[in-house]
Amino acid sequence: MDATALVLRRGQYALNVGLAFGIALVLLVAGLSPTGLLLLPLILSVSVAAVFVVRRPLVNLFLLLFGIAFTSGYTEGITAVELLHGSYLLVYLVAWFADRLVTRKQIVSNSPERMFLLFLIVLPFTVFITILLQGSLREYAQEMFALMHLALYFPIRDACRRSERGNVAVVTAFLLLAAYAAVRNGFLYRENLLEATMGWQVEKNRIAVNDGILMTSSLFFTALVGMGPTRLIRLAGALGGITTLIGLVLTQSRAFWVCFLVGVAMILFILQGTERRRIVLLITVTGVLTLAVGLFILRSDFLLILLGLTERFTSIGTAATQDISLINRFRESKVVLGLIADNPVVGHGAGVGYLFFEIGRSGTDTDSLVHNAFLGLWYKWGIWGLFAIVYMWGSTIAVGLRTLRERLTPFRRLAMVGALSSLCVYVISANTANPFLLNDSLFLFALLFALVRGNTAALKEQGGPQQDRR
């Protein structure tokens, strides 16, 4: 019996034992409390579903990725759903890497991946730096959980490499996740409008949650409208794009607005005549529909919302000199640069705060969050951590741009265009909004890296260009 068959057999044995243990536990509870017997059908159903999912790796990955939708709202405290999904993620990653180690399957195949994996392995051991510098262990634990999402890169990459179905499953899970986030944010936005008592509250209303996911998914939907092989798929892309683009607008995140516009320009540059015209039509229809529906439903409130959005958009050019929040981030970066100089190689670890004078509150503030992603990586993890992420990021873009010139199947090309445009424009927003701190944006980077490198690896296995070591 080979190693792979042995792992599968042991996994099935473990599932059977777990099922038997669960049934025994329910029967014990039922014996102590007859009402507990009602749990037996539920436990049996969940157990059967779990066996079905585990035996189908692509379904398992799809559910895991879509499940991030229910943990990305950042509600106060830890909910039962977040705890359940976090446990699911941890067990999934441990099982995936254990399988690769036992069966001696290759995990990394190039230098950026080696650096990336080394970064993830070393991260937990930085707790000694946090303790030495008297940082917050609670913040350390929160950041370690969030950074765990980066490890999803490896299973997603393999799914994309193995088949086009893998790409479809991964991208579909992501776009459904984004659509859910947009709809949820819409309901939250509406609740804020209903609670508003002053005009300025309507004008300044915003839901700045999952802005990175909404920006990226809007670019994917835009590419889908241009490149979709059938009218039905392009229509689905248009509806999804309208939903996520409206969600992005309601975040009032200027950096991500700019990123989206630059990303669309990149996609238009890559695509051809008919594909470009479809995208221009989508953006035009989205604008007209948004204005029509907004005026019909919200009426006078919509004019205030439109005024607030217009003011927010027109302030982009003067934000660096007049926006207090942005000026604070520049001051923060200056302070962090000085601290980096004190410990540039090892870094300060997670949860170690710094002091800086905040203009908005006219007082000194202590925080461990660094809004500039590049300085944040350097401050927390030292030059080694910054290099690992930037090396993976930059080399993935370079490899992807070369791969895009090759002959790709329609959906692989779509995945590549969406991922590359997103990775390129994220360089802009990363200067003022750190994506390497939150679950959703860390998952997003794992996804984008994996889509590019997984499809690149697939092309090479099919007899494409020789393997690039970057």
For each residue, the residues with C-beta under 8 A, 3 or more apart:
1: 5 6 9
2: 5 6
3: 6 7 102 103 104
4: 7 8 103
5: 1 2 8 9
6: 1 2 3 9 10 102
7: 3 4 10 11 99 102 103
8: 4 5 11 12
9: 1 5 6 12 13
10: 6 7 13 14
11: 7 8 14 15 54 95
12: 8 9 15 16 55
13: 9 10 16 17
14: 10 11 17 18
15: 11 12 18 19 50 51 54
16: 12 13 19 20
17: 13 14 20 21
18: 14 15 21 22 47
19: 15 16 22 23 47 51
20: 16 17 23 24
21: 17 18 24 25
22: 18 19 25 26 43 47
23: 19 20 26 27 40 43 44 47
24: 20 21 27 28
25: 21 22 28 29
26: 22 23 29 30 36 37 39 40 43
27: 23 24 30 31 40
28: 24 25 31 32
29: 25 26 32 33 36 39
30: 26 27 33 34 36 37 39 40
31: 27 28
32: 28 29 36
33: 29 30 36
34: 30 37
35: 38
36: 26 29 30 32 33 39
37: 26 30 34 40
38: 35 41 42
39: 26 29 30 36 42 43
40: 23 26 27 30 37 43 44
41: 38 44 45
42: 38 39 45 46
43: 22 23 26 39 40 46 47
44: 23 40 41 47 48
45: 41 42 48 49
46: 42 43 49 50
47: 18 19 22 23 43 44 50 51
48: 44 45 51 52
49: 45 46 52 53
50: 15 46 47 53 54
51: 15 19 47 48 54 55
52: 48 49 55 56 59
53: 49 50 56 59 60 63
54: 11 15 50 51 60
55: 12 51 52
56: 52 53 59 60
57: 60 61 159
58: 61 62 159 165 166 169
59: 52 53 56 62 63
60: 53 54 56 57 63 64 92
61: 57 58 64 65 155 156 159 169 170 173
62: 58 59 65 66 169 170 172 173
63: 53 59 60 66 67 173
64: 60 61 67 68 88 89 92 152
65: 61 62 68 152 156 170 173 174 177 443 447
66: 62 63 69 173 176 177
67: 63 64 70 71 85 88
68: 64 65 71 72 85 149 177 439 440 443
69: 66 72 176 177 180 181
70: 67 73 81 82 85
71: 67 68 81 82 85 86 439
72: 68 69 177 181 209 210 213 439 440
73: 70 181 184 209
74: 209 438
75: 79
76:
77:
78: 82 83
79: 75 82 83
80: 83 84
81: 70 71 84 85
82: 70 71 78 79 85 86
83: 78 79 80 86 87
84: 80 81 87 88
85: 67 68 70 71 81 82 88 89
86: 71 82 83 89 90 145
87: 83 84 90 91
88: 64 67 84 85 91 92
89: 64 85 86 92 93 148 149 152
90: 86 87 93 94 148
91: 87 88 94 95
92: 60 64 88 89 95 96 155
93: 89 90 96 97 148 151 152 155
94: 90 91 97 98
95: 11 91 92 98 99
96: 92 93 99 100 154 155
97: 93 94 100 101 107 151 154
98: 94 95 101 102
99: 7 95 96 102 103 105
100: 96 97 103 104 105 106 107
101: 97 98 104
102: 3 6 7 98 99
103: 3 4 7 99 100
104: 3 100 101
105: 99 100
106: 100 109
107: 97 100 113 117 154
108: 113 114 116 117
109: 106 113 457 467
110: 113 114 467 468 469 470
111: 114 115 391 395 469 470
112: 115 116 391 392 395 396 470
113: 107 108 109 110 116 117 392 453
114: 108 110 111 117 118
115: 111 112 118 119 387 388 391 392
116: 108 112 113 119 120 150 153 388 389 391 392 449
117: 107 108 113 114 120 121 154
118: 114 115 121 122 388
119: 115 116 122 123 381 384 385 388 389
120: 116 117 123 147 150 151
121: 117 118 124
122: 118 119 125 126 384
123: 119 120 126 144 147 381
124: 121 127 144
125: 122 128
126: 122 123 129 130 140 347 349 350 380 381
127: 124 130 131 137 140 349
128: 125 131 132 349
129: 126 132 133 135 346 347 348 349 352
130: 126 127 133 135 136 137 140 349 350 351 352
131: 127 128 134 135 137
132: 128 129 349
133: 129 130 348 349 352
134: 131 352
135: 129 130 131 139 140 348 349 350 351 352 353 368
136: 130 139 140 351 352 353 368
137: 127 130 131 140 141 351
138: 141 142 351
139: 135 136 142 143 350 351 368
140: 126 127 130 135 136 137 143 144 349 350 351
141: 137 138 144 145
142: 138 139 145 146
143: 139 140 146 147 350 351 437
144: 123 124 140 141 147 148 350
145: 86 141 142 148 439
146: 142 143 149 437 438 439 442
147: 120 123 143 144 150 436 442
148: 89 90 93 144 145 151
149: 68 89 146 152 439 442 443 446
150: 116 120 147 153 442 445 446
151: 93 97 120 148 154 446
152: 64 65 89 93 149 155 156 443 446 447 450
153: 116 150 156 157 445 446 447 449 450
154: 96 97 107 117 151 157 158 450
155: 61 92 93 96 152 158 159
156: 61 65 152 153 159 160 170 446 447 450 451 454
157: 153 154 160 161 449 450 453 454 457
158: 154 155 161 162 166 454
159: 57 58 61 155 156 162 163 166 167 169 170 450 454
160: 156 157 166 167 170 415 450 451 454 455 458
161: 157 158 166 454 455 457 458 461
162: 158 159 166 458
163: 159 166 167
164: 167 168 409 411 412
165: 58 168 169
166: 58 158 159 160 161 162 163 169 170 454
167: 159 160 163 164 170 171 411 412 415 451 454 455
168: 164 165 171 172 411
169: 58 61 62 159 165 166 172 173
170: 61 62 65 156 159 160 166 167 173 174 415 447 450 451
171: 167 168 174 175 220 411 414 415 418 451
172: 62 168 169 175 176
173: 61 62 63 65 66 169 170 176 177
174: 65 170 171 177 178 217 220 447
175: 171 172 178 179 217 220 221 240
176: 66 69 172 173 179 180
177: 65 66 68 69 72 173 174 180 181 213 217
178: 174 175 181 182 210 213 214 216 217 240 244
179: 175 176 182 183 217 240 243 244
180: 69 176 177 183 184
181: 69 72 73 177 178 184 185 209 210 213 214 247
182: 178 179 185 186 214 217 243 244 246 247 248
183: 179 180 186 187 243 247
184: 73 180 181 187 188
185: 181 182 188 189 207 209 210 214 247 250 251
186: 182 183 189 190 246 247 250
187: 183 184 190 191
188: 184 185 191 192 207 209
189: 185 186 192 193 205 206 207 250
190: 186 187 193 194
191: 187 188 194 195
192: 188 189 195 196 201 205 207
193: 189 190 196 202 205 298 301
194: 190 191
195: 191 192
196: 192 193 201 202 205
197: 201
198: 201 202
199: 202 203 304
200: 203 204
201: 192 196 197 198 204 205
202: 193 196 198 199 205 301 304 305 308
203: 199 200 304 305 307 308 311
204: 200 201 308
205: 189 192 193 196 201 202 305 308
206: 189 250 251 252
207: 185 188 189 192 250 251
208: 211 251 252 253
209: 72 73 74 181 185 188 251
210: 72 178 181 185 213 214 247 251 440
211: 208 214 215 248 251 253 256 433
212: 215 216 256 426 429 433 435 440 441 444
213: 72 177 178 181 210 216 217 440 441 444
214: 178 181 182 185 210 211 217 218 244 245 247 248 251 256
215: 211 212 218 219 248 253 256 259 260 263 422 425 429
216: 178 212 213 219 220 418 422 444 448
217: 174 175 177 178 179 182 213 214 220 221 240 244
218: 214 215 221 222 241 244 245 248 260
219: 215 216 222 223 260 263 264 267 418 421 422 425
220: 171 174 175 216 217 223 224 414 418 422
221: 175 217 218 224 225 237 238 240 241 244 245
222: 218 219 225 226 237 241 263 264 267 279 282 283
223: 219 220 226 227 267 271 414 417 418 421
224: 220 221 227 228 233 234 236 237 240 241 414 418
225: 221 222 228 234 237 238 241 278 279 282
226: 222 223 267 271 275 276 278 279
227: 223 224 271 275 410 413 414 417
228: 224 225 231 233 234 236 237 414
229: 233 410
230: 233 234
231: 228 234 235
232: 235 236
233: 224 228 229 230 236 237
234: 224 225 228 230 231 237 238 278
235: 231 232 238 239
236: 224 228 232 233 239 240
237: 221 222 224 225 228 233 234 240 241 282
238: 221 225 234 235 241 242 282 285
239: 235 236 242 243
240: 175 178 179 217 221 224 236 237 243 244
241: 218 221 222 224 225 237 238 244 245 282 286
242: 238 239 245 246 282 285 286 289 290
243: 179 182 183 239 240 246 247
244: 178 179 182 214 217 218 221 240 241 247 248
245: 214 218 221 241 242 248 249 260 286
246: 182 186 242 243 249 250 286 290
247: 181 182 183 185 186 210 214 243 244 250 251
248: 182 211 214 215 218 244 245 251 253 256 257 260
249: 245 246 252 257 290 309
250: 185 186 189 206 207 246 247
251: 185 206 207 208 209 210 211 214 247 248 256
252: 206 208 249 308 309 312
253: 208 211 215 248 256 257 429 433
254: 257 258 312 313 315 316 319
255: 258 259 428 429 431 432 433
256: 211 212 214 215 248 251 253 259 260 429 433
257: 248 249 253 254 260 261 313 316
258: 254 255 261 262 316 428 429
259: 215 255 256 262 263 425 426 428 429
260: 215 218 219 245 248 256 257 263 264 425
261: 257 258 264 265
262: 258 259 265 266 424 425 428
263: 215 219 222 259 260 266 267 421 422 424 425
264: 219 222 260 261 267 268 279 283
265: 261 262 268 269
266: 262 263 269 270 420 421 424 425
267: 219 222 223 226 263 264 270 271 279 417 421
268: 264 265 271 276 279 280
269: 265 266
270: 266 267 404 417 421
271: 223 226 227 267 268 275 276 279 417
272: 275 276
273: 276 277
274: 277 278
275: 226 227 271 272 278 279
276: 226 268 271 272 273 279 280
277: 273 274 280 281
278: 225 226 234 274 275 281 282
279: 222 225 226 264 267 268 271 275 276 282 283
280: 268 276 277 283 284
281: 277 278 284 285
282: 222 225 237 238 241 242 278 279 285 286
283: 222 264 279 280 286 287
284: 280 281 287 288
285: 238 242 281 282 288 289
286: 241 242 245 246 282 283 289 290
287: 283 284 290 291
288: 284 285 291 292
289: 242 285 286 292 293
290: 242 246 249 286 287 293 294
291: 287 288 294 295 306
292: 288 289 295 296
293: 289 290 296 297
294: 290 291 297 298 302 305 306
295: 291 292 298 299 302
296: 292 293 299
297: 293 294 302
298: 193 294 295 301 302 305
299: 295 296 302 303
300: 303 304
301: 193 202 298 304 305
302: 294 295 297 298 299 305 306
303: 299 300 306 307
304: 199 202 203 300 301 307 308
305: 202 203 205 294 298 301 302 308 309
306: 291 294 302 303 309 310
307: 203 303 304 310 311
308: 202 203 204 205 252 304 305 311 312
309: 249 252 305 306 312 313
310: 306 307 313 314
311: 203 307 308 314 315
312: 252 254 308 309 315
313: 254 257 309 310 316
314: 310 311 317
315: 254 311 312 318 319 322 323
316: 254 257 258 313 319
317: 314
318: 315 321 322 323
319: 254 315 316 322 323 326
320: 323 326 327 330
321: 318 327
322: 315 318 319 327
323: 315 318 319 320 326 327
324: 327 328 359 360
325: 328 329 360
326: 319 320 323 329 330 432
327: 320 321 322 323 324 330 331 359
328: 324 325 331 332 358 359 360
329: 325 326 332 333 371 372 432
330: 320 326 327 333 334
331: 327 328 334 335 356 357 358 359
332: 328 329 335 336 356 367 370 371 372
333: 329 330 336 337 370 371 372 375
334: 330 331 337 338
335: 331 332 338 339 354 355 356
336: 332 333 339 340 354 370 372 375 376 379
337: 333 334 340 341 375
338: 334 335 341 342
339: 335 336 342 343 348 354 379
340: 336 337 343 344 375 378 379
341: 337 338 344
342: 338 339
343: 339 340 346 347 348 382
344: 340 341 378 382 383
345: 382 383 384
346: 129 343 382 384
347: 126 129 343 378 379 380 381 382 383 384 385
348: 129 133 135 339 343 352 379 380
349: 126 127 128 129 130 132 133 135 140 352 380 381
350: 126 130 135 139 140 143 144 368 380
351: 130 135 136 137 138 139 140 143 368
352: 129 130 133 134 135 136 348 349 368 380
353: 135 136 366 367 368
354: 335 336 339 366 367 368 379
355: 335 364 365 366
356: 331 332 335 364 365 367
357: 331 363 364 365
358: 328 331 361 362 363 364 365
359: 324 327 328 331 362
360: 324 325 328
361: 358 365
362: 358 359
363: 357 358
364: 355 356 357 358
365: 355 356 357 358 361
366: 353 354 355
367: 332 353 354 356
368: 135 136 139 350 351 352 353 354
369: 376 434 437
370: 332 333 336 373 375 376 379 380 434
371: 329 332 333 376 432 433 434
372: 329 332 333 336 375 376 430 431 432 434
373: 370 376 377 430 431 433 434 435 436
374: 377 378 386 390 430 431
375: 333 336 337 340 370 372 378 379
376: 336 369 370 371 372 373 379 380 434 436 437
377: 373 374 380 381 385 386 389 390 436
378: 340 344 347 374 375 381 382 383 385 386
379: 336 339 340 347 348 354 370 375 376
380: 126 347 348 349 350 352 370 376 377 385
381: 119 123 126 347 349 377 378 384 385 386 388
382: 343 344 345 346 347 378 385 386
383: 344 345 347 378 386 387
384: 119 122 345 346 347 381 387 388
385: 119 347 377 378 380 381 382 388 389
386: 374 377 378 381 382 383 389 390
387: 115 383 384 390 391
388: 115 116 118 119 381 384 385 391 392
389: 116 119 377 385 386 392 393 436
390: 374 377 386 387 393 394
391: 111 112 115 116 387 388 394 395
392: 112 113 115 116 388 389 395 396 449
393: 389 390 396 397 423 445 449
394: 390 391 397 398
395: 111 112 391 392 398 399 470
396: 112 392 393 399 400 423 448 449 452 453
397: 393 394 400 401 420 423 424 452
398: 394 395 401 402 470
399: 395 396 402 403 452 453 456 468 470
400: 396 397 403 404 416 419 420 423 452 453 456
401: 397 398 404 405 420
402: 398 399 405 406 465 468
403: 399 400 406 408 416 452 455 456 459 464
404: 270 400 401 408 413 416 417 420
405: 401 402
406: 402 403 459 464 465
407:
408: 403 404 412 413 416 455 459
409: 164 412 413
410: 227 229 413 414
411: 164 167 168 171 414 415
412: 164 167 408 409 415 416 455 458 459
413: 227 404 408 409 410 416 417
414: 171 220 223 224 227 228 410 411 417 418
415: 160 167 170 171 411 412 418 419 451 455
416: 400 403 404 408 412 413 419 420 451 452 455
417: 223 227 267 270 271 404 413 414 420 421
418: 171 216 219 220 223 224 414 415 421 422 451
419: 400 415 416 422 423 447 448 451 452
420: 266 397 400 401 404 416 417 423 424 452
421: 219 223 263 266 267 270 417 418 424 425
422: 215 216 219 220 263 418 419 425 426 444 448
423: 393 396 397 400 419 420 426 427 448 449 452
424: 262 263 266 397 420 421 427
425: 215 219 259 260 262 263 266 421 422 428 429
426: 212 259 422 423 429 430 435 445
427: 423 424 430 431
428: 255 258 259 262 425 431
429: 212 215 253 255 256 258 259 425 426 432 433 435
430: 372 373 374 426 427 433 434 435
431: 255 372 373 374 427 428
432: 255 326 329 371 372 429
433: 211 212 253 255 256 371 373 429 430
434: 369 370 371 372 373 376 430 437
435: 212 373 426 429 430 438 441 442 444 445
436: 147 373 376 377 389 441 442 445
437: 143 146 369 376 434 441 442
438: 74 146 435 441 442
439: 68 71 72 145 146 149 442 443
440: 68 72 210 212 213 443 444
441: 212 213 435 436 437 438 444 445
442: 146 147 149 150 435 436 437 438 439 445 446
443: 65 68 149 152 439 440 446 447
444: 212 213 216 422 435 440 441 447 448
445: 150 153 393 426 435 436 441 442 448 449
446: 149 150 151 152 153 156 442 443 449 450
447: 65 152 153 156 170 174 419 443 444 450 451
448: 216 396 419 422 423 444 445 451 452
449: 116 153 157 392 393 396 423 445 446 452 453
450: 152 153 154 156 157 159 160 170 446 447 453 454
451: 156 160 167 170 171 415 416 418 419 447 448 454 455
452: 396 397 399 400 403 416 419 420 423 448 449 455 456
453: 113 157 396 399 400 449 450 456 457
454: 156 157 158 159 160 161 166 167 450 451 457 458
455: 160 161 167 403 408 412 415 416 451 452 458 459
456: 399 400 403 452 453 459 460 468
457: 109 157 161 453 454 460 461
458: 160 161 162 412 454 455 461 462
459: 403 406 408 412 455 456 462 464 465
460: 456 457 463 464 465 466 467
461: 161 457 458 464
462: 458 459
463: 460
464: 403 406 459 460 461
465: 402 406 459 460 468
466: 460
467: 109 110 460
468: 110 399 402 456 465
469: 110 111
470: 110 111 112 395 398 399
